[in-house]
Amino acid sequence: MATETELKLELSADAAETLLTSSLLGDPVSVDSLTSIYFDTPDQQVRRGGYSLRVRQVGEAHVQTVKATGSNNAIFARSEWEVPVAGNTPVIDYTTPLRAELDIEGSDLVRQFSTFVKRHRWDVEEDGSKIEVALDTGLIAAGDRQMQIRELELELKDGKPSALFIVARKIEALVPIRIGVSAKAERGYRLVGEQASMYKADPVHLDRGLRVSASFQVIAEACLRHFRLNESILLDNANPLALHQARVALRRLRSAFSLYKAMLVDPESERLKEELRWLAGVLGAARNIDVMVTRVGNGEIKSRLLEARDSAYEEVLNALYGSRAKALMLDLNEWLHCGAYLTLAETAEVRDGPIVDFAIEALDRQRKKLKKRGRSLVEADNEHRHEARKAAKKLRYASEFLTSLFSSKQAERRYAKFIKTMEQLQDELGLLNDMATAPTVIHNLELDSHPDAESLLVAGNSEKLVNAAQSSLDELMERKRFWRG
């Protein structure tokens, strides 16, 4: 098994042509036509197991590759198993995880989709490091469906990962780029299935042997992947579901920063947190209007809301297409893997400590904060209930990030009950927050005096809802902690 350290970038057709005709990378060392066939069982056991299987033809040679995908891979490092084969028929043996982990044999496999790519390849030296740069242009085909491919892969052959970002920034200075999070296999499977309107967060898988800093990288990469998948949909069709999930991804990432704040004390950490707050705010303004739209029937007030929604989405798209948001994604990735937080002497004890001990302490701390902020919801004002709501979200996200570390049957049962109660609490606190904030949103949209403005308010008995939320919170505090034996 090999592990690639690579940076994947997406770019437009015009950007690809500009890069090819520029002198930035010099003349390519090779230009190849690559045809790849992807295989799986009829019910896609390979994909569901977290892998992809392809046979690629280059000239007369055939190479079989198994790669980790989805929650089994990272944005920056991917595991792969590669062997030469005689033709387009896969060879499944115990040198790959498909036989050992998924109990799949060659006879179980059928073709799923194919890729047809023209690859320009350059060998680049940067800051004492050797990097292979590959520009792939072409298409993915599944039956009568097709999808264009335009991506750059920067693979570190020797040297420091930071060199990848030096090269990426030189490319960014020439053409617009975005961080890529989807392998060709993932896009091919999407082509085979129904087109998604949004993507929810993948489960986070943490190994109990990880150091604290490595666990943060896994979690942050999962959040970035969640954001980028939904951002891509949002840029195509301004889908409200994708916008909501993109905002959730940013919220989860900001929560991860908070969870690991003891080791994130470098200035760049603070700057990135503020940039994430900015971008989340832009998306949040549009999301507030989306929620309002669902509360009214057809009529003049809905037309006003839709106009406001169009304006808010224009701001979202302007932000996402703008240099600030694109730079944020590249900055985040570079900092995550090469940032000063990884080497500061003052945080070494936390950073290099075992993840399980850190997780237990972190979950206890988040639980204690929620208990304190939710001690008397009935008597609290809206501001204090909002603080309880934020504390509940942080505990929920921390639990989702860290639950894979506690995998006993007892822990899994406790986690299921814990999350069920947490979801109920969040629903109740969310409705209370909507009741409290709706007048402000209406005012900001200049709809206070509209005769139908009352229809935008959240209906419900606030006293009954507060009592229900207090009951759910008390029940949550009585639940046995899944992270403790």
C-alpha positions in Angstrom: 0.0 0.0 0.0 1.2 3.5 -0.8 0.0 6.8 0.6 -0.1 9.8 -1.8 0.5 13.3 -0.5 -1.3 15.4 -3.0 -3.3 18.6 -3.5 -6.3 18.4 -5.9 -7.5 21.6 -7.6 -10.5 22.3 -9.7 -10.5 24.9 -12.5 -12.6 26.0 -15.5 -12.1 25.1 -19.2 -10.8 28.7 -19.9 -8.4 28.4 -16.9 -7.1 25.1 -18.1 -6.4 26.5 -21.5 -4.7 29.6 -20.0 -2.5 27.3 -17.9 -1.5 25.2 -20.9 -0.6 28.1 -23.0 1.4 29.9 -20.3 5.0 29.4 -19.5 4.4 28.9 -15.7 5.1 25.2 -15.7 7.3 25.0 -18.8 6.8 22.3 -21.4 5.1 19.1 -20.1 7.3 16.0 -19.8 4.5 13.9 -21.2 1.0 14.1 -22.7 -1.0 10.9 -22.4 -4.5 9.6 -23.3 -5.8 7.7 -20.3 -8.9 5.4 -20.4 -10.1 4.0 -17.1 -12.9 1.6 -16.4 -14.4 1.6 -12.9 -15.8 -1.7 -11.4 -18.0 -2.6 -8.6 -20.6 -5.1 -7.6 -24.2 -4.5 -8.8 -25.1 -3.2 -5.4 -21.9 -1.1 -5.2 -20.3 -2.9 -2.2 -16.9 -1.4 -3.2 -18.2 2.2 -3.0 -20.2 1.5 0.2 -17.1 0.0 1.7 -15.2 3.2 1.2 -13.1 2.3 -1.9 -12.9 2.6 -5.6 -11.5 0.1 -8.2 -10.4 0.9 -11.6 -8.3 -0.5 -14.5 -6.5 2.2 -16.5 -5.1 1.7 -19.9 -2.1 3.8 -21.0 -0.9 2.8 -24.4 -0.7 -1.0 -24.3 -0.2 -1.2 -20.5 -3.0 -1.8 -18.0 -2.8 -0.9 -14.3 -5.3 -1.8 -11.6 -5.7 0.7 -8.7 -7.8 0.5 -5.5 -8.1 3.8 -3.7 -9.7 4.8 -0.4 -12.6 7.2 -1.0 -15.1 9.3 1.0 -14.7 9.1 4.7 -11.8 6.6 4.2 -9.6 9.2 2.5 -8.3 12.6 3.3 -8.1 15.7 1.2 -4.4 15.7 1.4 -3.3 12.1 1.8 -4.9 9.1 0.1 -4.2 5.4 0.4 -3.9 3.3 -2.8 -3.0 -0.2 -3.9 -1.6 -0.4 -7.5 -0.6 -3.5 -9.5 -0.1 -4.2 -13.3 -2.7 -6.5 -14.9 -2.9 -8.2 -18.2 -6.1 -6.5 -19.6 -9.3 -4.8 -18.6 -10.3 -7.5 -16.1 -9.7 -6.8 -12.4 -7.6 -9.2 -10.3 -8.9 -9.4 -6.8 -6.5 -11.0 -4.2 -5.4 -10.3 -0.7 -3.0 -7.6 -1.7 -6.0 -5.2 -1.7 -8.6 -4.5 1.0 -11.4 -5.6 -1.3 -10.9 -9.3 -0.6 -9.7 -9.0 2.9 -12.2 -6.5 4.2 -15.2 -6.7 1.9 -15.0 -10.4 0.8 -15.3 -9.5 -2.9 -14.1 -11.7 -5.7 -13.5 -10.8 -9.4 -16.6 -12.6 -10.5 -18.7 -10.3 -8.4 -17.7 -7.2 -10.4 -19.4 -5.3 -13.3 -18.5 -2.1 -15.1 -19.9 1.0 -13.6 -18.5 4.0 -15.6 -15.5 5.0 -17.6 -13.2 8.1 -17.8 -11.5 9.4 -20.9 -8.7 11.9 -20.0 -5.9 13.7 -21.7 -3.2 14.2 -19.1 -0.5 16.8 -19.3 2.3 16.1 -16.8 5.1 18.3 -15.5 7.9 17.6 -13.1 8.4 20.7 -10.9 11.1 21.5 -8.3 10.1 24.0 -5.6 11.8 24.9 -2.4 14.0 21.8 -2.6 11.0 19.5 -3.2 10.0 17.5 -6.2 6.4 17.7 -7.3 4.5 16.1 -10.1 1.8 18.3 -11.6 -0.9 16.7 -13.7 -3.6 18.5 -15.6 -6.5 16.2 -16.5 -9.1 17.3 -19.1 -11.8 15.0 -20.5 -15.0 13.4 -19.3 -16.7 10.7 -17.2 -19.3 8.6 -19.1 -22.0 6.3 -17.7 -24.4 5.1 -20.3 -25.8 8.2 -22.0 -24.7 10.5 -19.1 -21.5 12.5 -19.3 -19.6 14.9 -17.0 -16.6 17.1 -17.8 -13.3 16.7 -16.0 -10.9 19.7 -15.5 -8.6 19.2 -12.5 -5.1 19.6 -11.4 -3.3 17.2 -9.1 -0.1 18.3 -7.4 1.6 15.2 -5.9 4.6 15.4 -3.6 7.3 13.0 -4.8 10.0 14.2 -2.4 10.4 17.0 0.1 8.1 19.2 2.2 4.2 19.4 1.9 4.5 23.2 2.1 6.0 23.2 -1.4 2.7 22.0 -2.8 1.1 25.2 -1.7 3.8 27.3 -3.1 3.1 25.8 -6.5 -0.6 26.1 -6.0 -0.3 29.8 -5.2 1.7 30.4 -8.3 -1.1 28.8 -10.3 -3.7 30.7 -8.4 -1.9 34.0 -9.4 -2.4 33.0 -13.0 -5.9 31.4 -13.1 -8.9 30.9 -10.6 -8.7 27.6 -8.8 -10.7 25.8 -6.0 -9.7 23.1 -3.7 -10.9 19.7 -5.0 -12.4 17.2 -2.6 -14.0 14.6 -5.0 -12.0 11.9 -6.8 -13.1 10.9 -10.3 -14.6 7.8 -8.8 -16.9 9.7 -6.5 -18.1 11.9 -9.4 -18.6 8.8 -11.6 -20.8 7.2 -8.9 -22.8 10.4 -8.7 -23.3 10.2 -12.5 -24.6 6.7 -12.2 -27.0 7.6 -9.4 -29.5 10.4 -8.8 -28.1 13.9 -8.8 -27.8 15.2 -5.3 -29.4 18.4 -4.1 -27.1 18.6 -1.1 -24.6 16.5 0.9 -24.8 15.8 4.6 -21.6 15.4 6.7 -19.8 12.1 6.4 -19.2 10.3 9.7 -15.7 11.1 11.1 -13.5 8.0 11.7 -10.7 8.5 14.3 -8.1 5.9 15.2 -7.5 5.6 18.9 -3.7 5.7 18.3 -3.9 9.3 16.9 -2.2 12.3 18.5 -4.5 15.2 19.2 -3.2 17.3 16.3 -3.8 14.6 13.8 -7.3 14.1 15.0 -8.0 17.8 14.5 -6.7 17.5 10.9 -9.1 14.6 10.2 -12.1 16.5 11.6 -11.2 19.8 9.9 -10.7 18.0 6.5 -14.1 16.3 6.9 -15.7 19.8 7.5 -13.9 21.3 4.5 -15.0 18.4 2.3 -18.6 18.8 3.5 -18.5 22.5 2.7 -16.9 22.1 -0.8 -19.3 19.4 -1.9 -22.3 21.7 -1.1 -20.5 24.8 -2.4 -20.2 23.1 -5.8 -23.9 22.5 -5.9 -24.6 26.0 -4.7 -22.5 27.6 -7.5 -24.4 25.6 -10.1 -28.0 26.2 -9.1 -28.4 28.2 -5.8 -30.1 25.3 -4.1 -31.4 26.2 -0.6 -30.6 22.7 0.8 -27.0 23.0 -0.4 -26.7 26.4 1.1 -28.0 25.1 4.5 -25.5 22.2 4.4 -22.6 24.5 3.4 -23.5 26.7 6.4 -23.7 23.7 8.7 -20.2 22.6 7.4 -18.8 26.0 8.4 -20.5 25.9 11.8 -19.1 22.4 12.4 -15.6 23.7 11.4 -15.9 26.7 13.7 -17.0 24.3 16.5 -13.9 22.1 15.8 -11.7 25.2 16.3 -13.4 25.9 19.6 -13.1 22.2 20.7 -9.3 22.3 20.0 -8.7 25.9 21.1 -6.0 24.8 23.7 -3.6 24.0 20.8 -4.8 26.7 18.4 -3.1 29.8 19.7 -1.1 31.0 16.7 -2.2 34.3 15.0 -3.2 32.5 11.8 -5.7 30.4 13.7 -7.4 33.6 15.0 -7.5 35.1 11.5 -9.0 32.0 9.9 -11.7 31.8 12.6 -12.7 35.4 11.8 -12.8 34.6 8.1 -15.0 31.6 8.7 -17.3 33.8 10.8 -17.5 36.2 7.9 -18.4 33.6 5.3 -20.9 31.9 7.7 -22.6 35.2 8.2 -23.0 35.7 4.4 -24.6 32.3 4.1 -26.7 32.8 7.2 -28.4 35.9 5.9 -29.7 34.0 2.9 -30.7 31.0 5.0 -32.8 33.2 7.3 -34.9 34.3 4.3 -35.2 30.7 3.0 -36.7 29.8 6.3 -39.1 32.8 6.1 -40.2 31.8 2.6 -41.5 28.4 3.9 -43.9 30.1 6.4 -46.0 32.1 3.9 -48.4 31.2 1.1 -48.5 32.9 -2.3 -49.0 36.6 -2.2 -47.4 40.0 -2.2 -45.3 39.4 1.0 -43.9 36.2 -0.5 -42.9 38.1 -3.6 -41.1 40.6 -1.4 -39.3 37.7 0.4 -38.3 36.1 -2.9 -36.9 39.4 -4.1 -34.9 39.7 -0.9 -33.8 36.1 -1.3 -32.5 36.7 -4.8 -30.5 39.6 -3.5 -29.1 37.6 -0.6 -28.2 34.7 -2.9 -26.4 37.2 -5.2 -24.3 38.2 -2.2 -23.6 34.6 -1.4 -22.5 33.9 -5.0 -20.4 37.1 -5.2 -18.7 36.0 -2.0 -18.1 32.4 -3.1 -16.8 33.5 -6.5 -14.7 36.3 -4.9 -11.0 36.1 -4.1 -11.6 36.3 -0.4 -13.6 33.0 -0.1 -11.3 31.1 -2.5 -8.2 32.3 -0.7 -9.8 31.2 2.6 -10.1 27.6 1.4 -6.5 27.5 0.2 -5.3 29.2 3.3 -7.2 26.8 5.5 -5.7 23.8 3.8 -2.2 25.1 3.9 -2.4 26.1 7.6 -4.1 22.8 8.5 -1.1 20.8 7.2 1.8 23.2 7.5 0.7 25.8 10.0 2.7 27.1 13.0 0.2 25.5 15.4 1.9 22.2 14.6 5.2 23.2 16.0 4.6 25.7 18.8 6.5 24.6 22.0 3.8 26.1 24.3 1.1 23.7 23.0 3.3 20.6 22.5 1.9 18.8 25.5 -1.7 19.1 24.3 -0.9 18.7 20.6 1.1 15.5 21.0 -1.1 13.9 23.7 -3.3 10.9 23.1 -6.6 11.6 21.5 -8.8 9.4 23.8 -7.8 11.3 27.0 -8.3 14.6 25.2 -11.7 13.5 23.9 -13.0 12.4 27.3 -11.9 15.7 28.9 -13.3 17.8 26.0 -16.7 16.0 26.1 -16.9 16.4 29.8 -16.1 20.1 29.4 -18.7 20.7 26.8 -21.3 18.8 28.8 -20.5 20.9 31.9 -21.0 24.1 29.8 -24.4 23.0 28.6 -25.5 22.0 32.1 -24.5 25.4 33.4 -26.1 27.4 30.6 -29.3 25.3 30.7 -29.8 25.2 34.5 -33.0 27.3 34.4 -34.3 27.8 30.9 -37.8 28.8 32.3 -36.5 31.8 34.1 -33.8 32.7 31.5 -34.2 35.5 28.9 -33.8 34.9 25.2 -30.1 35.7 25.2 -29.3 33.1 27.8 -31.5 30.5 26.0 -29.5 31.3 22.9 -26.3 30.6 24.8 -27.7 27.3 25.9 -28.6 26.5 22.3 -25.0 27.2 21.2 -23.7 25.1 24.0 -26.0 22.2 22.9 -24.7 22.5 19.3 -21.1 22.4 20.4 -21.7 19.3 22.5 -23.6 17.7 19.6 -20.8 18.4 17.1 -18.1 17.3 19.6 -20.0 14.1 20.1 -20.2 13.4 16.4 -16.6 14.2 15.8 -15.3 11.9 18.6 -17.8 9.1 18.9 -15.8 6.7 16.8 -13.2 6.6 19.6 -15.8 4.8 21.8 -16.9 1.8 19.8 -18.0 -0.8 22.4 -21.6 -2.0 22.2 -22.4 -0.2 25.5 -20.9 3.1 24.2 -22.9 2.7 20.9 -26.1 2.2 22.8 -25.5 5.1 25.0 -24.5 7.3 22.0 -27.8 6.5 20.2 -29.9 7.5 23.2 -27.8 10.5 23.8 -28.1 11.8 20.2 -31.9 11.1 20.2 -32.4 13.3 23.3 -30.0 15.9 21.9 -31.9 16.2 18.7 -35.1 16.7 20.6 -33.5 19.4 22.7 -32.0 21.2 19.7 -35.4 21.2 17.9 -37.0 22.8 20.9 -34.3 25.3 21.5 -34.2 26.1 17.7 -37.9 26.9 17.7 -37.5 29.1 20.7 -34.7 30.9 18.9 -36.8 31.3 15.8 -39.6 32.9 17.9 -37.1 35.3 19.5 -35.2 36.3 16.3 -38.0 36.4 13.8 -39.0 40.1 14.6 -35.4 41.2 14.0 -35.2 39.3 10.6 -38.5 40.9 9.6 -37.2 44.3 10.6 -34.0 43.8 8.6 -36.1 43.0 5.6 -38.1 46.2 6.1 -41.4 44.2 6.4 -42.4 45.4 9.9 -45.4 47.4 8.6 -46.6 44.9 6.1 -50.1 43.8 6.8 -49.1 40.1 6.5 -45.9 40.4 8.6 -47.5 38.4 11.4 -47.5 35.3 9.2 -43.7 35.4 9.3 -43.6 34.9 13.0 -43.1 31.5 14.4 -46.3 30.1 15.9 -46.3 28.2 19.1 -46.7 28.3 22.9 -43.3 29.6 24.1 -44.0 28.7 27.7 -44.8 25.1 26.8 -41.8 24.9 24.5 -39.5 26.2 27.2 -40.7 23.6 29.7 -40.3 20.9 27.0 -36.7 22.1 26.3 -35.9 22.0 30.1 -37.3 18.5 30.3 -35.1 17.4 27.4 -32.0 19.0 28.8 -32.6 17.4 32.2 -33.0 14.1 30.5 -29.8 14.6 28.5 -27.9 15.4 31.7 -29.2 12.1 33.3 -28.1 10.1 30.3 -25.0 8.0 30.9 -22.0 9.4 29.1 -21.1 7.3 26.1 -17.5 8.4 26.4 -17.1 7.0 30.0 -17.3 3.3 30.9 
